[in-house]
């Protein structure tokens, strides 16, 4: 699943480490999501979208 996590993180000027801390995951999880190597759970996907105050559809694209 493609995502715009890196883009939204850059806009908010937050590091991977800071985002990981906010979402209570590891930095490696953030890296893997950004590289499209890991699809987050639905719960984590909603948590990410909520953190950036966007719709989940704006953050993640299910079309591969």
Secondary structure as GFF3:
##gff-version 3
##sequence-region A 1 64
A	DSSP	beta_strand	2	3	.	.	.	ID=ss1
A	DSSP	alpha_helix	5	12	.	.	.	ID=ss2
A	DSSP	alpha_helix	16	23	.	.	.	ID=ss3
A	DSSP	alpha_helix	27	34	.	.	.	ID=ss4
A	DSSP	alpha_helix	42	51	.	.	.	ID=ss5
A	DSSP	alpha_helix	56	59	.	.	.	ID=ss6
A	DSSP	beta_strand	60	61	.	.	.	ID=ss7
###
